[in-house]
């Protein structure tokens, strides 16, 4: 522990003083919310009387449904700010949300996001203590000026561990990582019906999409891989993705000349149910991969511009294939290349190796 760590820790109140109302800020996206779940669970386990509220983008609020550690889910829509101011009605709704935050008398706000907008929301909520990571661990380091306490994550490798550093600073005890994700009887029944229709008792999930092109393996590689695997494995192959990815997925299946590969549309909660039943998940550094990791699905992950040590699978038996390209978070570069340097043969070998480990 360095001098900065010691000073911050000694400035904290005794754990009993945290038995009040705390605001978690992790707005987006799917993977980032998943990665914050163990830290929030540790808070809830350590301080059972603590009332935890979570501020989250409305489109991702379903991920928190039924979370036993979150007393109140606070949906907000900040994504609409991209490209200009939102409509007046949306501004009024956001103003109402902010007024509600200030009226909730939060003692502490913990910002897991590390952006100006999330730090500003913590400030506007009026929390006495605003806790976030220190500048070297933030996406927008200058936003740390709005925190009252900055926590170093020295020696933490995975982003889950960075979040745990924040709650350990508040006195939480960390044990086994918990990922309380939603599950409903209706979604399980939907899966039963759809899998029976496809005759997919044993299946592998393949998720070829991703938020930005530089994080995706080329579609032709997926087509070649599926064609190869159909000749070696007896599983069905369920390709998942958003409605906007349906056409590229159909093209992958067509090019693969596959007889046991199908596009499988689903909601986020339905995907979680699907991942719980899959023999293996294959995909890049995307929300679906992190959901699959959280529910313990065997994984093979393909990484390019993001480091799997920080953003990849965290189970020892899982396999992350990494081309060791420079870490680059430039998302909207129209000239970006697909992930290069990872062959179809290498991915196929990794899949067979991970399946063997799961069946050992």
Kinemage of the C-alpha trace (Angstrom):
@kinemage 1
@onewidth
@group {chain A} dominant
@subgroup {mainchain}
@vectorlist {calphas} color= white
{ca unk a 1} P 0.000 0.000 0.000
{ca unk a 2} L 1.506 3.333 -1.017
{ca unk a 3} L 1.218 6.619 0.889
{ca unk a 4} L -1.789 7.738 -1.172
{ca unk a 5} L -3.627 4.513 -0.406
{ca unk a 6} L -2.933 4.882 3.320
{ca unk a 7} L -4.163 8.465 3.425
{ca unk a 8} L -7.413 7.576 1.643
{ca unk a 9} L -8.103 4.545 3.791
{ca unk a 10} L -7.544 6.416 7.042
{ca unk a 11} L -9.975 9.136 5.925
{ca unk a 12} L -12.854 6.649 5.655
{ca unk a 13} L -15.494 6.339 8.377
{ca unk a 14} L -15.910 3.136 10.350
{ca unk a 15} L -17.923 0.482 8.450
{ca unk a 16} L -20.926 1.075 10.692
{ca unk a 17} L -21.179 4.607 9.298
{ca unk a 18} L -21.872 3.189 5.853
{ca unk a 19} L -25.149 1.647 7.016
{ca unk a 20} L -27.180 4.201 5.074
{ca unk a 21} L -27.944 4.844 1.404
{ca unk a 22} L -25.326 4.387 -1.317
{ca unk a 23} L -25.481 5.204 -5.014
{ca unk a 24} L -23.726 2.935 -7.524
{ca unk a 25} L -22.980 4.549 -10.893
{ca unk a 26} L -22.244 2.130 -13.696
{ca unk a 27} L -24.274 3.316 -16.636
{ca unk a 28} L -23.196 1.021 -19.442
{ca unk a 29} L -22.498 -1.172 -21.270
{ca unk a 30} L -23.418 -4.844 -20.841
{ca unk a 31} L -19.912 -6.100 -20.099
{ca unk a 32} L -19.075 -3.183 -17.820
{ca unk a 33} L -22.246 -3.693 -15.789
{ca unk a 34} L -21.487 -7.407 -15.479
{ca unk a 35} L -17.978 -6.601 -14.265
{ca unk a 36} L -19.357 -4.362 -11.490
{ca unk a 37} L -21.717 -7.023 -10.111
{ca unk a 38} L -19.190 -8.768 -7.797
{ca unk a 39} L -18.223 -5.461 -6.179
{ca unk a 40} L -21.833 -4.497 -5.502
{ca unk a 41} L -22.536 -7.993 -4.175
{ca unk a 42} L -19.559 -7.651 -1.819
{ca unk a 43} L -20.999 -4.379 -0.510
{ca unk a 44} L -24.385 -5.974 0.045
{ca unk a 45} L -22.910 -9.006 1.796
{ca unk a 46} L -20.649 -6.901 4.010
{ca unk a 47} L -23.272 -4.308 4.974
{ca unk a 48} L -26.714 -5.992 4.980
{ca unk a 49} L -28.455 -2.819 6.172
{ca unk a 50} L -26.942 -0.676 3.413
{ca unk a 51} L -29.555 0.535 0.924
{ca unk a 52} L -27.936 0.329 -2.510
{ca unk a 53} L -29.370 2.188 -5.489
{ca unk a 54} L -27.916 1.732 -8.994
{ca unk a 55} L -27.968 4.420 -11.680
{ca unk a 56} L -27.914 2.715 -15.102
{ca unk a 57} L -28.767 3.452 -18.714
{ca unk a 58} L -32.418 2.558 -19.276
{ca unk a 59} L -31.633 0.116 -22.084
{ca unk a 60} L -29.503 -1.999 -19.713
{ca unk a 61} L -31.736 -1.863 -16.634
{ca unk a 62} L -33.049 -5.404 -17.258
{ca unk a 63} L -29.620 -6.762 -16.269
{ca unk a 64} L -30.272 -5.679 -12.692
{ca unk a 65} L -33.785 -7.074 -12.355
{ca unk a 66} L -34.116 -9.208 -9.244
{ca unk a 67} L -30.619 -8.370 -7.975
{ca unk a 68} L -30.815 -9.154 -4.245
{ca unk a 69} L -28.282 -6.463 -3.335
{ca unk a 70} L -29.855 -3.550 -5.238
{ca unk a 71} L -32.801 -1.957 -3.473
{ca unk a 72} L -33.661 0.414 -6.287
{ca unk a 73} L -32.787 0.578 -10.012
{ca unk a 74} L -32.602 4.128 -11.382
{ca unk a 75} L -32.823 4.164 -15.204
{ca unk a 76} L -31.472 7.192 -17.053
{ca unk a 77} L -30.893 7.940 -20.729
{ca unk a 78} L -27.579 9.696 -21.306
{ca unk a 79} L -26.814 7.837 -24.542
{ca unk a 80} L -29.287 10.118 -26.315
{ca unk a 81} L -26.865 12.992 -25.748
{ca unk a 82} L -24.540 11.645 -28.405
{ca unk a 83} L -24.699 13.842 -31.477
{ca unk a 84} L -26.464 16.760 -29.795
{ca unk a 85} L -29.011 17.705 -27.180
{ca unk a 86} L -31.983 15.356 -26.711
{ca unk a 87} L -35.596 16.483 -27.114
{ca unk a 88} L -37.093 18.807 -24.492
{ca unk a 89} L -39.260 16.026 -23.022
{ca unk a 90} L -36.169 13.886 -22.467
{ca unk a 91} L -34.350 16.805 -20.850
{ca unk a 92} L -37.285 17.278 -18.483
{ca unk a 93} L -37.241 13.588 -17.628
{ca unk a 94} L -33.512 13.734 -16.915
{ca unk a 95} L -34.000 16.835 -14.758
{ca unk a 96} L -36.593 14.919 -12.753
{ca unk a 97} L -34.135 12.044 -12.304
{ca unk a 98} L -31.434 14.410 -11.063
{ca unk a 99} L -33.810 16.081 -8.628
{ca unk a 100} L -34.753 12.640 -7.342
{ca unk a 101} L -31.073 11.808 -6.818
{ca unk a 102} L -30.506 14.928 -4.738
{ca unk a 103} L -33.584 14.172 -2.690
{ca unk a 104} L -32.374 10.678 -1.829
{ca unk a 105} L -29.737 11.895 0.645
{ca unk a 106} L -26.948 9.608 -0.515
{ca unk a 107} L -24.058 9.454 1.911
{ca unk a 108} L -21.785 7.811 -0.650
{ca unk a 109} L -21.655 7.540 -4.429
{ca unk a 110} L -19.312 5.017 -6.046
{ca unk a 111} L -18.444 5.730 -9.668
{ca unk a 112} L -17.418 2.529 -11.455
{ca unk a 113} L -17.523 4.239 -14.863
{ca unk a 114} L -14.652 6.711 -14.618
{ca unk a 115} L -16.047 9.221 -17.104
{ca unk a 116} L -16.887 12.908 -16.837
{ca unk a 117} L -20.604 12.227 -17.142
{ca unk a 118} L -20.601 9.574 -14.405
{ca unk a 119} L -18.451 11.668 -12.053
{ca unk a 120} L -20.744 14.632 -12.704
{ca unk a 121} L -23.799 12.539 -11.860
{ca unk a 122} L -22.176 11.574 -8.553
{ca unk a 123} L -21.559 15.264 -7.856
{ca unk a 124} L -25.080 16.299 -8.834
{ca unk a 125} L -26.531 13.571 -6.608
{ca unk a 126} L -25.150 15.534 -3.646
{ca unk a 127} L -23.335 12.566 -2.097
{ca unk a 128} L -21.016 13.542 0.751
{ca unk a 129} L -18.447 10.972 -0.350
{ca unk a 130} L -17.760 10.484 -4.053
{ca unk a 131} L -15.466 7.523 -4.581
{ca unk a 132} L -13.776 6.550 -7.826
{ca unk a 133} L -10.569 5.121 -9.174
{ca unk a 134} L -7.441 7.245 -9.239
{ca unk a 135} L -6.493 8.906 -12.513
{ca unk a 136} L -4.242 6.186 -14.034
{ca unk a 137} L -7.145 3.731 -13.968
{ca unk a 138} L -9.772 6.053 -15.473
{ca unk a 139} L -10.955 6.409 -19.072
{ca unk a 140} L -11.232 10.193 -18.569
{ca unk a 141} L -8.676 10.949 -15.844
{ca unk a 142} L -9.508 14.631 -15.422
{ca unk a 143} L -12.977 13.676 -14.134
{ca unk a 144} L -11.336 12.589 -10.863
{ca unk a 145} L -11.420 16.229 -9.769
{ca unk a 146} L -15.076 15.645 -8.845
{ca unk a 147} L -14.277 12.793 -6.440
{ca unk a 148} L -13.681 13.296 -2.752
{ca unk a 149} L -11.685 10.043 -2.605
{ca unk a 150} L -9.575 8.382 -5.283
{ca unk a 151} L -8.650 4.726 -5.004
{ca unk a 152} L -5.536 3.213 -6.546
{ca unk a 153} L -5.921 -0.210 -8.149
{ca unk a 154} L -2.239 -1.108 -7.990
{ca unk a 155} L -1.629 -4.765 -8.780
{ca unk a 156} L -5.201 -5.350 -10.014
{ca unk a 157} L -5.245 -6.948 -13.455
{ca unk a 158} L -8.857 -7.611 -14.374
{ca unk a 159} L -11.490 -4.882 -14.519
{ca unk a 160} L -13.553 -6.877 -11.980
{ca unk a 161} L -10.648 -6.522 -9.550
{ca unk a 162} L -10.522 -2.773 -10.135
{ca unk a 163} L -14.157 -2.520 -9.078
{ca unk a 164} L -13.462 -4.653 -6.027
{ca unk a 165} L -10.705 -2.225 -5.026
{ca unk a 166} L -13.335 0.519 -4.761
{ca unk a 167} L -15.550 -1.401 -2.351
{ca unk a 168} L -12.648 -2.790 -0.337
{ca unk a 169} L -11.726 0.841 0.246
{ca unk a 170} L -15.178 1.268 1.791
{ca unk a 171} L -14.578 -1.678 4.103
{ca unk a 172} L -16.304 -4.446 2.137
{ca unk a 173} L -15.031 -7.984 2.485
{ca unk a 174} L -14.543 -9.779 -0.824
{ca unk a 175} L -15.073 -13.505 -1.128
{ca unk a 176} L -16.220 -15.567 -4.093
{ca unk a 177} L -17.199 -13.394 -7.029
{ca unk a 178} L -20.973 -13.262 -7.432
{ca unk a 179} L -22.819 -12.337 -10.615
{ca unk a 180} L -26.536 -12.062 -9.738
{ca unk a 181} L -28.087 -12.035 -13.203
{ca unk a 182} L -31.819 -12.187 -13.962
{ca unk a 183} L -33.682 -15.410 -14.644
{ca unk a 184} L -37.380 -15.873 -15.324
{ca unk a 185} L -39.628 -18.878 -15.881
{ca unk a 186} L -40.955 -17.291 -19.072
{ca unk a 187} L -37.464 -16.952 -20.577
{ca unk a 188} L -36.556 -20.502 -19.585
{ca unk a 189} L -39.734 -21.746 -21.263
{ca unk a 190} L -38.918 -19.747 -24.396
{ca unk a 191} L -35.521 -21.457 -24.490
{ca unk a 192} L -37.074 -24.889 -24.013
{ca unk a 193} L -39.437 -24.298 -26.924
{ca unk a 194} L -36.863 -22.848 -29.314
{ca unk a 195} L -34.188 -25.424 -28.592
{ca unk a 196} L -36.697 -28.250 -29.019
{ca unk a 197} L -37.756 -26.770 -32.359
{ca unk a 198} L -34.131 -26.789 -33.527
{ca unk a 199} L -33.330 -30.159 -31.979
{ca unk a 200} L -30.464 -28.419 -30.201
{ca unk a 201} L -29.815 -30.433 -27.088
{ca unk a 202} L -26.057 -29.904 -27.244
{ca unk a 203} L -24.923 -26.667 -28.818
{ca unk a 204} L -22.158 -24.088 -29.091
{ca unk a 205} L -22.904 -20.369 -29.101
{ca unk a 206} L -21.034 -18.329 -31.696
{ca unk a 207} L -21.327 -14.554 -31.378
{ca unk a 208} L -19.599 -12.968 -34.393
{ca unk a 209} L -20.607 -9.363 -33.711
{ca unk a 210} L -19.246 -6.627 -31.532
{ca unk a 211} L -19.656 -2.977 -30.713
{ca unk a 212} L -16.935 -1.895 -33.114
{ca unk a 213} L -15.247 -3.521 -36.087
{ca unk a 214} L -11.729 -3.623 -34.615
{ca unk a 215} L -12.978 -6.009 -31.898
{ca unk a 216} L -14.488 -8.490 -34.389
{ca unk a 217} L -12.963 -11.472 -36.150
{ca unk a 218} L -13.689 -11.468 -39.873
{ca unk a 219} L -17.045 -12.996 -41.009
{ca unk a 220} L -15.273 -15.205 -43.558
{ca unk a 221} L -13.226 -16.695 -40.718
{ca unk a 222} L -16.400 -17.616 -38.846
{ca unk a 223} L -17.802 -19.197 -42.007
{ca unk a 224} L -14.689 -21.307 -42.529
{ca unk a 225} L -14.631 -22.265 -38.856
{ca unk a 226} L -18.249 -23.445 -38.791
{ca unk a 227} L -17.713 -25.464 -41.988
{ca unk a 228} L -14.665 -27.092 -40.371
{ca unk a 229} L -16.350 -27.785 -37.012
{ca unk a 230} L -19.425 -29.397 -38.588
{ca unk a 231} L -17.140 -32.094 -39.897
{ca unk a 232} L -15.555 -32.746 -36.488
{ca unk a 233} L -18.146 -32.046 -33.771
{ca unk a 234} L -21.694 -33.277 -33.360
{ca unk a 235} L -23.042 -30.073 -31.826
{ca unk a 236} L -25.496 -27.552 -33.210
{ca unk a 237} L -24.113 -24.039 -33.693
{ca unk a 238} L -26.324 -21.162 -32.568
{ca unk a 239} L -25.238 -17.764 -33.869
{ca unk a 240} L -26.381 -14.883 -31.691
{ca unk a 241} L -26.563 -11.165 -32.303
{ca unk a 242} L -28.806 -8.140 -32.410
{ca unk a 243} L -31.567 -7.755 -35.023
{ca unk a 244} L -29.227 -5.460 -36.930
{ca unk a 245} L -26.727 -8.313 -37.194
{ca unk a 246} L -29.225 -10.822 -38.569
{ca unk a 247} L -28.242 -10.286 -42.227
{ca unk a 248} L -24.452 -10.669 -41.674
{ca unk a 249} L -25.114 -13.765 -39.577
{ca unk a 250} L -27.294 -15.271 -42.304
{ca unk a 251} L -24.455 -14.615 -44.743
{ca unk a 252} L -21.982 -16.416 -42.482
{ca unk a 253} L -24.276 -19.448 -42.303
{ca unk a 254} L -24.763 -19.423 -46.089
{ca unk a 255} L -21.021 -19.182 -46.781
{ca unk a 256} L -20.317 -21.947 -44.270
{ca unk a 257} L -22.678 -24.266 -46.192
{ca unk a 258} L -23.803 -25.292 -42.730
{ca unk a 259} L -26.596 -27.723 -41.959
{ca unk a 260} L -26.417 -27.453 -38.172
{ca unk a 261} L -25.942 -23.706 -37.763
{ca unk a 262} L -28.840 -21.347 -37.002
{ca unk a 263} L -29.386 -17.703 -36.157
{ca unk a 264} L -30.828 -17.519 -32.643
{ca unk a 265} L -32.362 -14.114 -31.827
{ca unk a 266} L -32.985 -13.359 -28.168
{ca unk a 267} L -33.411 -10.651 -25.594
{ca unk a 268} L -30.563 -10.057 -23.168
{ca unk a 269} L -32.230 -12.117 -20.438
{ca unk a 270} L -33.016 -14.898 -22.911
{ca unk a 271} L -29.380 -14.896 -23.984
{ca unk a 272} L -28.328 -15.360 -20.358
{ca unk a 273} L -30.624 -18.397 -20.165
{ca unk a 274} L -29.140 -19.696 -23.422
{ca unk a 275} L -25.569 -19.260 -22.164
{ca unk a 276} L -26.380 -21.239 -19.015
{ca unk a 277} L -27.144 -24.261 -21.217
{ca unk a 278} L -24.398 -23.971 -23.845
{ca unk a 279} L -21.474 -26.352 -24.098
{ca unk a 280} L -19.201 -23.485 -25.136
{ca unk a 281} L -19.235 -19.826 -26.150
{ca unk a 282} L -17.049 -18.385 -28.913
{ca unk a 283} L -16.800 -14.665 -29.597
{ca unk a 284} L -14.867 -11.476 -29.084
{ca unk a 285} L -14.644 -8.924 -26.286
{ca unk a 286} L -18.362 -8.151 -26.221
{ca unk a 287} L -21.273 -8.051 -23.791
{ca unk a 288} L -22.417 -11.605 -24.651
{ca unk a 289} L -18.954 -12.971 -23.885
{ca unk a 290} L -18.969 -11.320 -20.458
{ca unk a 291} L -22.474 -12.619 -19.740
{ca unk a 292} L -21.363 -16.131 -20.684
{ca unk a 293} L -18.321 -15.823 -18.422
{ca unk a 294} L -20.514 -14.660 -15.552
{ca unk a 295} L -22.741 -17.755 -15.717
{ca unk a 296} L -19.771 -20.119 -16.073
{ca unk a 297} L -20.105 -21.132 -19.731
{ca unk a 298} L -16.817 -22.566 -21.094
{ca unk a 299} L -15.239 -19.867 -23.258
{ca unk a 300} L -12.933 -19.299 -26.162
{ca unk a 301} L -12.501 -15.551 -26.622
{ca unk a 302} L -10.828 -13.767 -29.536
{ca unk a 303} L -9.048 -10.531 -28.579
{ca unk a 304} L -7.445 -7.851 -30.717
{ca unk a 305} L -7.315 -4.248 -29.490
{ca unk a 306} L -8.216 -5.077 -25.870
{ca unk a 307} L -6.052 -6.985 -23.400
{ca unk a 308} L -7.663 -10.240 -22.195
{ca unk a 309} L -5.783 -9.943 -18.899
{ca unk a 310} L -8.033 -6.961 -18.129
{ca unk a 311} L -11.148 -7.570 -20.249
{ca unk a 312} L -11.135 -11.279 -20.990
{ca unk a 313} L -12.375 -14.493 -19.378
{ca unk a 314} L -11.455 -14.974 -15.722
{ca unk a 315} L -11.916 -18.729 -15.257
{ca unk a 316} L -8.588 -20.582 -15.391
{ca unk a 317} L -9.843 -23.207 -17.850
{ca unk a 318} L -11.081 -20.670 -20.402
{ca unk a 319} L -8.948 -19.740 -23.418
{ca unk a 320} L -8.292 -16.228 -24.673
{ca unk a 321} L -6.622 -15.948 -28.068
{ca unk a 322} L -4.774 -12.645 -28.358
{ca unk a 323} L -2.834 -11.233 -31.291
{ca unk a 324} L -0.977 -8.818 -28.981
{ca unk a 325} L -1.968 -5.833 -31.061
{ca unk a 326} L -1.591 -2.434 -29.359
{ca unk a 327} L -4.454 -1.660 -27.002
{ca unk a 328} L -6.659 0.771 -28.904
{ca unk a 329} L -10.093 2.059 -27.931
{ca unk a 330} L -10.708 4.049 -31.134
{ca unk a 331} L -14.188 2.738 -31.828
{ca unk a 332} L -15.495 4.610 -34.813
{ca unk a 333} L -12.585 4.407 -37.236
{ca unk a 334} L -14.233 3.542 -40.589
{ca unk a 335} L -10.925 2.144 -41.843
{ca unk a 336} L -10.445 -0.274 -38.947
{ca unk a 337} L -9.459 -3.825 -39.771
{ca unk a 338} L -10.976 -6.966 -38.352
{ca unk a 339} L -8.823 -8.799 -35.803
{ca unk a 340} L -5.823 -10.199 -37.627
{ca unk a 341} L -3.190 -12.790 -36.783
{ca unk a 342} L -5.512 -15.429 -35.305
{ca unk a 343} L -6.110 -18.275 -37.743
{ca unk a 344} L -9.173 -20.456 -38.188
{ca unk a 345} L -7.045 -23.476 -37.339
{ca unk a 346} L -5.909 -21.921 -34.063
{ca unk a 347} L -9.469 -21.134 -33.021
{ca unk a 348} L -10.668 -24.628 -33.926
{ca unk a 349} L -7.882 -26.170 -31.834
{ca unk a 350} L -8.770 -23.918 -28.899
{ca unk a 351} L -12.442 -24.942 -29.095
{ca unk a 352} L -11.599 -28.633 -29.026
{ca unk a 353} L -9.142 -28.083 -26.176
{ca unk a 354} L -11.686 -26.131 -24.099
{ca unk a 355} L -14.382 -28.741 -24.708
{ca unk a 356} L -11.978 -31.452 -23.588
{ca unk a 357} L -11.256 -29.542 -20.378
{ca unk a 358} L -14.977 -29.161 -19.702
{ca unk a 359} L -15.582 -32.857 -20.237
{ca unk a 360} L -12.574 -34.034 -18.229
